[in-house]
Amino acid sequence: MTVPAAPISFAPALAELDARGLRRRRRTVRRGNPESAEIELDGRRCVDFCSNDYLGLAAHPQVIEAFIDAAQMHGVGARASHLVTGHQTEHEALEQELAAFTGRERAIVFSTGYMANLGLVRALAGRDAVVYGDQLNHASLIDGGRLSGAKLQRYPHGDVAALEQQLAAQESGTALVLTDGVFSMDGDLAPLPALAAACSKCGAYLAVDDAHGLGVIGETGRGILEHFGLSPTQVLALVGTFGKAFGTFGAFVAGSEDLIETLIQRARTYIYTTALPPAVAAATRAALAVSISEPWRRERVLALTRRFRELAGAAGIKLGPSETPIQPILMGSADSAMRASNVLLERGFFVAAIRPPTVAADTSRLRITLSSAHRDADVEALVAALAAVVSPE
């Protein structure tokens, strides 16, 4: 006689998260004025300082028009994977434009940034490989290393000397180094020139996820490789996402002809999933074009970042070294970060509290992000509210 399994109780684990101040709760958002950073959060009007829409393109009229026109022409869904009938004219055109934008031979579009990183790492790193990752890499890079079947080694954040020691100790097999370009929780830049030099010296390959850099940094917004003046030969693969500066959805990998062809053949997260909706690809093409034709958006968000840092410094608010639109304020405990976030919301500003496991224990923080959609008055009012909430050290 089969004995029914006892029902699983999730309540104790959820209660523990509540007790530690680590339970995550979704908020329901309704977009307010599309030309501003205002939103309705659970029915409360506030200014959004959490969005990654750095260039304010998510509601740009040209991007919306491109989406609507493509949906009317191609339908809503791609209907199949890229290797069946899902790879449509909008995908092909977007890949060609991304290759030109990044200065690479080819690009390949993935449905999400997470899938791009998992597909890339698994395609490049077999069981005889060692994958090296910065300690503060995005979860998708960490999981890519773990799921690839290769040995995963982490090196201290930005510590190129420690990485070199690890690379020198590897006796055989492929060595693949993974790093964020702009680190999503701290806003600092990877020491890319030194990483590239270390990889060249030790015969390792380097892949960079520049999700938060593309469109924002570099002389023309082409990201961290442009910022540091690195050539395509110094970085094997460049990963980018559309859901940040370009305001849409999806991701891509750019690289050599042979790299992209290898991903088409071996990246499981590309082969075995439905293609990105063609309307999203069309909207991304429009966003990419606007980011190039309206450089004032990039200049604006960087100017607002400098203004925020200037005002925060004058108010005695301690900031990290980030010069990007990601501006964290360390609070320490999860409870402290949540209390500060809730008070800011009462004052009309949504600033998310970032807690473990997203960040390490005792480094919970307020993560402020700037957008070209913010007004000067928004930034000034936020700093005034922060000065009343965050105690200067």
N, C-alpha and C positions, 0 to 999 in steps of 0.2 A: 504494500500500500504506500503510495506516494504521500509524503507529509508536505503540506503547503509551506512554502518559505515564509518566515516571519516578515511582516511589512517593514520596510526600511524607514527609520525615523531620521529625518534631516534636522529636526528641531534643535537637538543639542548643539550641533555645529553652528547653526544660525544664531542661537543664543550666545554662543561664545564670541562670534563676530560682533554681535551687539555690545557685549560686555567690554570688548577691547576697542570699541569705536571704529571698527573696520568694515562694518556691513555697508555695501554699496546699494544705493537706491536710485532708480531712474527718475529723471525729471521729464515732464511733458512740455515741449517747447512749441510755441507758435511764433512765426516770424512777424516782426512788426514792420516798420518802415523799411523797405528794401534798400533805401539809400543811406541807412544809418546802421548802427550796431545795436539798436533796440530790439528786444525780444519780449515775449510773454512767457514766463517760467512758472508752470503750475498756476497760471492765471495772474501772476504778479508781473507788472511791467518793470523792466530793468535794462541796464546797459550790459551787454555781453562782453566780458573780458576773458572768455575761455575758448573762443572759436579759433580754429587754425586757418580761417579764411583770410589770410594775410593781405591779399590784394583786393578784397571786397568783390570778387568775381562771381560768387555763388548766385547772386541776384542781378548780374549785369544784363542789360537788355539784349545785347548781341548774343550772349551765351544762352539765354532763355529762348530767343528766337531760333537759334540754330537747333536747339533741342526739339522745339515744337515742329519745325519744318521737317527734321529728320524722322520724327515719330510718325508724322503723317505720310511720309514717303516709304519708310522701311518697317513701320510697325513698332511695337513697344519692345518685344524681346528678340534676341538673336536666333532663337529656336533650336540651336544646336551648338556643339563645341566647334572650336576653330578648325579642327581637322576633318569636320564633316561638312556642314553647310553654314556654320556660324560665322566664318571669317568673311565679312562683307566689305564693301567699298569704303565705308567710313573707317573701319579698322585699318585697312591697308593705307589709306591716306594719312591717318593719324600716326601710324608707325613711321612712315617716311618723313613726316614733319618733325617728329621727336628725334629721329636720327640726325636730321639737319640741325635742330636746335641744340643738341648735345655734342655735335661734332663727331658722331660715331658712324660706323658703316651701316648699322641696322639697329632697329629696336623691335621689341615684342611687347604686346599689350597683355596684361594679366587682369583678372577681375578684381583683385584687391592687392594691397601692398603686402599683406601677410602671405598671400599665395605666391606673390612674386619672389619673396625671400625664401620661402620653403622650397619652391620649385628650383630656384637658382642653386641653392646650397646642395640640395639632394642630387641635382644633375651633375655637379662638379666634384663632389666629395664622396668617394666610395669608402668601403670599409678599411682600405689601406691608407686613408688620408687622415690628416690632423687638421681640425678647424680651430682657429684662434680667434677669440672675440673679446672686445673691450668689455670690462665689467659692467658698464652702464649701457650696453647695447639695447636696442629695442627688443621686446619679447619675441618678435618674429624672427630676428637673426639668431637669438638664443635657441629657439625651438627648431629653426632650420638646421643648426649644428647638431642638436640632440637627435633629431629624426633622420638625419642623413645616414646614420650608421657609422660615421667616422668618430674618431676620438675628439672630444671637445675640451679645449683648454681656454681658460679665461685669464686675461692679463689685467693688472690694475689700471684703472681709468687713465687713459692718455699716457701710460708709462711705456715709451718706446724701448727703453733700455731693457725692461723686464721682458718685453715681447722678443727682442733680439736674443736674449738668453734662452727663451723657450724654443725659438726657431733653430738656434744653433745646436740644441740638444736632440733635435729630431734626426733619426738615423736614416729613415727611408720613407717613401710615399709622398703623395701630394701634400703641400702645405697651403692652406687657404686662410687668409686673414680677412675678417669681417669687421666693419666699423660703421657706426652712424657718421654722417657728415656733420650735422648739427644735432646734438643730443637733446632729445625731446623733453626731458624733465629739467635740465639745467641750462639749455640754450647755448652752451659753449661749443666750440668747434673742435673736431678731431685734429690732431697734429699731423695732417695729411702728408706734407712734404717729407717729414721724418719717417712716417709709416711707409711711404712709397720707397724711400731709400733703403730702409731695413728689409723690405720684401725683395728688392732688387739684389741686395747683398746676399741674402740667404736663399734665393731661388724660390720665393713664395709668391703666390698670386694674391692680389688685393681686390676686394669688392667693397663698394661704398654705397650705403643707403642714404641718399641725400633728400629724403622726404621733406624735411623742414628747411632745406637750403635752396632748392630749385625755385626760381621765380622771385627770390628775395635777395640773396647775396650774390656777389660777383658784380663786375662792372656793368653787365647787361642782364643780370638776373639768371645767369646760367649755372648758378650754384657754386658749391665749394671747390670744384675743380677749376673753375674760372677764377674764383677768389684767390687761389694759391698758384694759378698759372701752371697747373699740371696737364700733361698731354694724355691722350687716350692710351698710349703705350705704357703709361705708369700705373694705370688702374684698369684691371681686366674687365670689370663689370660695374656699371652705374645703375642703381635702382632709384626710381622716382615714383611719387604718387600724385594722383590728380585731386585728391580730397583735401589738400592743404592750400597752397598758394593759387592753384588753378580752379578751386571751388567746385569740382564735380565729383567723380567717383572712379576708382580703378587705379591701375599702376602700370609700370613698364620696367623693362630691363633694356639698357642700351649697351652695345659693345661691337665686337668685330663680326663680320659675316659668319665666320665659323662658330663663334660663341652662340649667336642667335639661332643658327641652324641646329646646334646641339640642344638648345633648350626646346626647340620645336619637337625634336625627337625624344627627349628624355625628361622634360619637366612635367611630372605627373599632375601638378596643380594647374597646368596649362592644358594638357591633353584631355584630362578627364573631368572637365567642367564646361558648363555653357558659357559661350562668349559674352563679353560685356555688351549690353544693349547698344545697338548702333546709334541711337539717339544720344546716348551718353558720350560715345566716341565723337560725334559731331559737335556736341557742346564743348568737349575738351579741346577740340581743334579751334573753336572760336575763342575759348579762354586763353589758349596758348598765343593766338594771334593778338588778342587784346593786351596780354602781358608784354608783348614786344612793342606794340604800337602806342601804348600808354605807359611809358616808363615812369611817369609821375606817381603812379600807384606804389611802386617799389620805393621811390624816393620819399614818398609821404610816410609810409609805415616805418621806414628807418629814421626819419626825422622825428616822428612821434615817439619812437623808442628812445632816442637821445633826450627828448624833452621829458619823458617819464623818469629816466634815470637822473636827470638834473634836478627835477622837483623832488624826487624821493630822497636824493642825497641831501638836499637842503632841509628836508623834514626829518633827517636823522634815521631814515629807514634803511636798514642794511640789505644790500643787494649782492648777488653774485657777480662774476666777471662777464656775464653774457652781454654781447653787443647786438644780439639778434632780437626779434620780437618776442621771444620767450623769456620772461623775467620772473624767476622764482623768488619767493621770500620764505626762507626756512623758519618753521615754527616749532620743530622738535616733535612733540607728541601729536598723535592723531586727534585727540580731543581738542588741543589748542588750535590746530588747523581748522577743525570743523566749527569751533566756536567763532573764530574770526570770519570764516566764510559765511556763516549764518548772519552775523552782525552786518557784514557788507551787503548781503542780500536785502536786509531790512532797510538799508540806506540807498538801495536802488542799483547795486552792482553785483553781477554774478561773477564770482571768482571761485573756481573749483578748489576744494581741498584735496590734495594728492597724498594718499596714505599707503602704507605697506599693503600688499606686496609690490605695488607699482614702484615704490622707492624703498630704500633700506629702513630698518627700524630706527626710530628717533630722528628721521630726516623728513617727516611729513612737512608739507609746504603749501603755500598758496602759489598757484601757477597762473601768472598773468600773461596773457598774450595780446599783442597790439595788432590792429588792422588799419588799413587805409580808410576804412569806413568810420573809424572813430573821429570825433571832433576834438579840437584842442580842449574845449570845455569838459568833455568827457574825461580826459586824462587828468586835468587839473582837479576835477571833483573827486576822482578816484583816489588821487594821492592825499587829498584832504581827509577822506574817509579812512584811508589806510593809516594815516598819522594818528588817528584817534583809536585805532584798533590794535595796531602793531606797536609794541613797546620798543623804542630804540635801545640798542645794546650799548 
